[in-house]
Amino acid sequence: MTTTMNSTATHAPVKPAKPGARDALNALVDAGSLLEFGAEAKHQCTAFGMQAKTPAGDAVITGTAEIDARPAAVFAQDVSVLGGTLGATHAQKIAQVLDQAERARCPVVGVLDSGGARIQEGVSALDGYASIFRRNVALSGLVPQISVILGACAGGAAYSPALTDLIVMDRQAHMFLTGPKVVRSVTGEEVTAADLGGAHVHSTTSGLAHLVVEHPEDAFPLVRKVLSYLPSSCWDELPLHLALEPELVPEVPCEQRKTYDVRQVVRGLVDGDSFLELQPHYAANIVIGFARLDGMPVGVVANQPNTLAGTLNAQAAEKGARFVRMCDAFGLPLVTLVDTPGFLPGRSQETDGVIRRGAKLLYAFAEATVPRVTVILRKAYGGAYIVMNSKQLGADRVFAWPTAEIGVMGAEGAVEIVFRRELAANPGKRQELLENYRAEALSPALATARQAVDALIAPEQTREAIIKVIRPLTRARQPRHRHGNMPQ
């Protein structure tokens, strides 16, 4: 008996086709604003029969445009032409884009989808990458640089996005220095491109990707959103927007060991629908992101109590440090929300360089010249209190909520050390000793009396207090070049 397929059978949804290079740029920039250059450029390689393959443009579209009516320099690699590979001419075109961004003092956005260095061109391709890297470094901290990874980004090509300020990555894209075939031939390890350098790896483990999109077309409005927080260059004023009412500030548990999501606190302080979190799945014990306060762009750094109890570790410190330096480079005021019991202890952290990497966050805050406000929400203990933008590290103002605790360590640990003999003789005194220690060593009133904290404020007063500090300091700020944004 013959069976036939039911015409009404359901089929798996077809994945939308990845946009070509020109479609990508058209989706990114304002309609009709792209002014392309180098459209007829061709490579000069004659080895291996390459003289018969000389497509106009050499696999990359380059030009200037406007993004939300602001000038930008842009390029997009075309994987459909010579695999999007980079040779000398291809590199020269991208270098011209970066040079234009420097001269025009405008952001640069690159859409990457390439097979890597063009093997037929040998050292010329490698030198081409070097010329791009040198310009990426020269532009660091001068103008925002954003990389959009829509396909492959392999070998030396991966270093250019790593040098830029922010990476947006498609879920199906991948970045690695050596691909699966090379890994297998050298080490014998069997690994897929996704496991080696997919978006999941770079957004959760390596920390390379700041934002991940499910579909390529989602990347372009996200890039526009990122640029809406940043000035065109370090010499320009911050872009201002209409302020929207924030969400309600949630009630934070008084019990130090209870967890909560600090992102809800952030949303209760900043303008409504303005918080854009970066690297949300990497080192999740610290939260970083752009937001607006009364229409002003700011950077937010906050301990996250619902991950590792909000402790700082090597990865979180490094994540926070680069974000702080990026905000300082482009003049974004910094709002720091503190709720941390200290640095995560243990052999793995010490061998992972928690001292060296923790010092990066300390250095970044101490170096920053932008307006800085710290709010201690619940606890700030030990070295983490210092590192999280303390008053003596240079914060313009430090506020604390009335139930906050500030000291060398929490009461439980301190009592065990300071009163070990009393506890051994009379274990029933533990609660009394805990209460006395909290009152005599951890009270925020003590920190206020010693000017480590400027004022105790209620949660509902926090937003207004931060705005009152930041607004006049931002008006007095002189836009200038401070430093680059070195990869961590």
N, C-alpha and C positions, 0 to 999 in steps of 0.2 A: 504494500500500500504506500502510495506516495503522499508525503505531507508537504504542505506549503506554509511559508511564513505568513503570519498574520500581519496585514498591512498597517495595523494600528500598534504594533509592537514598539516599545520605547527604546531609544538608543541613548548611549552616553553622550552628554553634551560635548560639542566640538570646541576645543580650546581656541580662543581667538588667535589669529595669526599675529606674529610679532610685527610691529610696525617697521617699515624700512627706514633708512637713515633720514631721508627727506621728510617722510611722514612724522618721524620722531621730532625733528626740529619744528615742523609746522605745528605740532601739538604743544610744543614747549613755548614758542615765542608768540608775540602778538601778530594777528593776521596781517600779512602784507609787509611786515617789518624786516624780514630777512634780506640782508644785502650780502650776497655770496661773493667770495673771491677765490681765485685759483681753480675755477670750474674746469678750465681746459688744461690744467697742469698734468704732465705725464712723466712717468719715471724714465730714467736714462739707462737702465740696466739692459745689457745685451747678453749676459750669460744665461746658459740653459734655455735658450730659445725665448727669453723674455721680451726680445724686440718685437715678437709677434703678439704680445699681450700688453698693450699700452692704453688702457681705458682712460678717458678724460676724467680728471679729478683725482685719480690714483686712490680710490677707495675711501675717501673721506670728504665730507662736505664741511666747509668752513666759512665763517662770515661773522657779521655783526647784526644785531637785531635789538628789539625791545621786548622786555618781559614786564607786563603790567605797567607799560609806559615808561620803563626805566631802561637805559642802555645796558646791553650785555654783549659779551663775545661768546660765540658758540661753535661747537664742532660736533659732528656725528660720524662715526666710522660705519662704512657700508660693507657688511659681511657678505653681501651678494656679489661683490667685485673683488676678485683676487683674495677671497676669504677675509677681507678687511685687514689684511696683513700690512704691517708698517715697513716702508722702505724710506730712503732718503727724502724723496719728494713729499710723501705722506707726512713725514715728520716735520719738514719745513713748513708745510701748511698749518699744522697744529702750532708750531712755534710762532708763526705769524699771529695766530689767534691770541696766544698768551702775551705777545708783545703789544698787540692792540689793546688788550685789557689793561696792561700797565700804563700805556699812554693815555687811554681814555678814563682811567680810574673807574673801571666798571667790573662787575662780577664776570666770571667765566664758568660756563657749564659745558662739560664734555659728556657725550653719549658714547659709551665704549661697547664695542662688539667686534672682536678681532681675533684672528688666528695667531696673533703675536708677531714677532719679528719675521720679515720676509727672508727666508733662508737663502734665496738666490742672490740677495744683495749683501750677504755676509756682514762684514764689519760696518758697512755704511748704515745698515739697519740698526745695529747696536749703537753707533754714534748718534743716530737719529733719536733714539730713546734718551740718551744722555743729554742731548740738547733740550729735550722737553723737561726732563727732571730738573735741570739747572734752572729753567724758567719757573717751574712749579715752586722751587725753593725761593727764588728771587721775589715771587709774588706773595709768598706766605706772610700773612698779617697785613698785607697792603690792600688786597681785594678778596672778596669771598671766592673760593674755588669749590665747585660742586661736581662730583662725578656720578654719572648714572650708568650702572652696569646692567645691560640688557641681555648679554649673551656671554661669550667667552672673554676672559681677561687673563691671559696666561703668560708665564715667563716674566721677562723684564717689564712687560706692559703693566703688570699689577702694581709696580712701584709708583707710577704716576698717580693713580687714585689714592694710594696710601699717603701721598704727600699733600693731597688736597684737604680741605677743611671738613668735608662731609661726603659720605657715600650713600647713595640710594641704590638698592639692589633688587632686581626682579627675583622672584622665588625660584625660577628655573635657571638663573644665571650662575656662573661659577668663576672663582679667582683662585689661582695657585701659581707657584713658581715652576713646579714640575708636574706634568700631567700623569694620569694613571698609567700610561704605557711606559713612560720613563721610570716611574716608581717601581713598576713590576720588573723591568729589566735590570734595575740597579739593586733593589732590595728583595725582590721576590714577593713583595706584598701585593695582594689583590685588593684594589680599592676603586670605587666609582668616583666619577667627577664630583658628584653631589657630596659624597662622604669626605672627599679630599678638600674641596673648597666651595661647597654650595652655600646658598644664602643662609641655611640653618646653621651651618658651622660658623660662618662669619658674624652672625647676629647673636649667637649664644656662647661660643667658645673662644674665638679669636678676638672678638670685639671690633673687627674691621668695619663691618657694615653698621651704619647708624640707623637706617630705616629700610624696611623690606616691604615690597608691594607684591600682591598676589598676581597682578597682570601688568605687563609693560606699560600699557596706556595709563595706569594709575600713577606712574612715576612723575609725570609732567605737572599735574596740579600740585603734587607734593613738593616738587622743587620750587614752584611759584610760592607756596606757603612758606617754605624755609626762607626764601629771599625776602619775604615781607617783614621778617624780623631784623634783617641785617641792612646796614648802610651799603651804598654802592662801593665805598672804599673806606679805609680808616680815616680819611680826611673829611668824610661827609657826615652830616647829621643823621641821627637815627630816624627811620620812617615812623611817623605817628599815625595812629588809627583812632577811630571813635571808641570810647570806653564802653564796655558792656557790663551789666551787673554780674557779680560773681555768684557762684553757688553758695549755699550755706556752709559755714565752717562746721565740720562735724565735731561731735564730742569725743575727745581723746581720753581713753581710759586712764584713771589716776594710778592704777596698779602698774608698776614698772614692767612687770613680766607679761602683761597682756599686749597682744599685737593689734595693729590696725594698719590700714593702707594710707601712707603719707600723701599719696597722690590726691586723695580726697581733701586733705588739708590744703594742698597747693591750689586746687580748684576753688576752694572757699576763700582764697586770698587774692587770686589774680582775676583779670577780666574774664567774663564768661566766654567759654569756648575758645580760649586763647592758648591753652597749655598744649605744647607739642613736645612729647617726651622723645628723647633720643636714646638709642641703645637700650630699649626697655627690657630685653631678655638677657643682657650681658651684665654681670656683676650687679644683679638686681637689688642688692643690699644698699645701693646708693641710686638715687633718682636724679637725672639731669634733664633739662629741656628748656626750650624757649617759651616765653609767655609775655603777657602785657599787663602793666599796672597803670590804670587810668590812661590807657592808650599808648604808654611808653613800652618799647620792647625791653625785656629783662632776661637774664639767665637765672635759672633756679637750680640749686643743688640741695638735696635733702637726703638724710638717712631714711632707710626704709625698714621700720620695725618688723614687718611681716616676713622679712627674708634675713636669715642669720641674726635675728634680733636687732638689726640695724648696726651691727658691728662693722667697722672698717676692715678691709683686707687689702692685699696687694692689688688685686684686680680693680676693686672699687676706687682705691686711691688714684690709680693710673687713669681710670675712666674719668673721674672728677677733675683731675689735673688738666687734662687736655681741654676739657670743656671750659674750665675757668680761664685758661690762657686764650682760647678762641674768643670768649666774651670780652676779655680785657683788650685783645687786639683790635676788636671792632667797636669798642665803646659801650657794650651792653652792661648796665648795672647788674650787680649780683645779689640775689636773695638766697640766704642760706638758712635752712631749717634743720635744727639739730635735735636728734633723739638717738643717742648712741651710748652703749655701755663701754665702749673703748675699741681697741684693735682686737681682731680675732686671734686668740692665742694658739700656739701649737707648732710643732716641728715643721710641718709642711709650709706654713706661712713664713717662718723664718728662712727656710731654705729657698722659698719662692721669692725672696727679696723684699719682704714687707717693709723693712727699714728703708732700703733704697727707693722703693716705689712709693711708700708712704711719704717720703721726703719730697716727692714730686708735687703732691697736693699741697703740702706745706709751702713749698717754694712758689707754687702758682698763686696761692692766696696772698702771700707776703709780697710778691712782685706786683700784684694787680694795682692799678691806679684808678679804676672806675669806682663809682659809688658802690659801697658794700654794706648790706644790712644783714645781721644774723638774729634769728629768733630761736631761743632754746625752748622747745615745746615741752619736753618732759625730763630728759636727763642728758648730762654731758660730763662724762667721766674721763679722767686720765689724759693721755696724750691726744686722744681723739677730740677732746674739748678744745685743745689748742689748734689742732690741724683744721678743724671745721670753722675757720674764719673767726677766731677769737678777737677780742678787743686789742690785746697786745700784739696780735699778728697784723693789725691794721684795719680792722672793721671800723667803718664810720660810726655805726651805732650797733649795740647789742641789746636786744630786749629778751625778757624771759617771761613765760607764763607763770602765774603765782604758785603752781604746784611743781615747778621744775626743781631738779636737784643738780648741783654742780659741785664736783669735788674730784679727788684723786681716784676714788673707786666707790662702788656702791656700798650701802650700809652693811649688807651681809658679809661681804668680803673683809671690809674694814674692821668690823667687830671681831671677826675670827682672829685677826692679827693683833689688834690693839688690846683686846680684852681676853686673850686666850686663858690667862690664869684665872680671872674672875669667872669665866664660863666653866672652866674645869672644876672650880670649887663650888659653883652654884649655877648649873645649867638653866634653872628657872628664871634667871635674870636676863636671858637673851632678848626678850621683847622690850624690856625697859632700856637695855643698852642700845638696841636698834633705834628706838625713838629718840633717845638722847643724842645719839650720833647724828641722826638726820637733822635735828634741831641745831646742833652745835657746829656741824661741819658741812652739811649739804644744803642748807637753806639758801634760796636765791636772795634773801635779804642780806646775807653776808656778802655775797658777790656784788650786790648793789652798793653796799657800804664801802666796798673796796674798789668801786668803779670798774670792775670787770664786766658788770652789767649796768647799762645806763638807766633802765627803768623796768619795773614789773608792769605788764599790761595784760588785760583780759583778752581771750581769743577773739572776741568780736571787735576789739580795738586794733587788732594787728594790721589789717590791710591799710587803714588810714595812717597808722604810725609809720609804716614802711614808705608810703607815698610821700608823707611829709619830709622824710629824710632824703629820699632819692630825687624828688623833683627839683629842688633848688641846686643840688649838687650836679645834676645832669645839665641844668641850664648854664652852670658855670664851667662845664667841661669844655676843653679846647680839643677838637678832633685832631689827631696826629698819629704818626707811626710810632708804635710802642715796641713791638717785637714780632717775630714770626710765630707760627703755630706748629712747632716741631712735633712730628709723630711720637707717640709714647711707646 
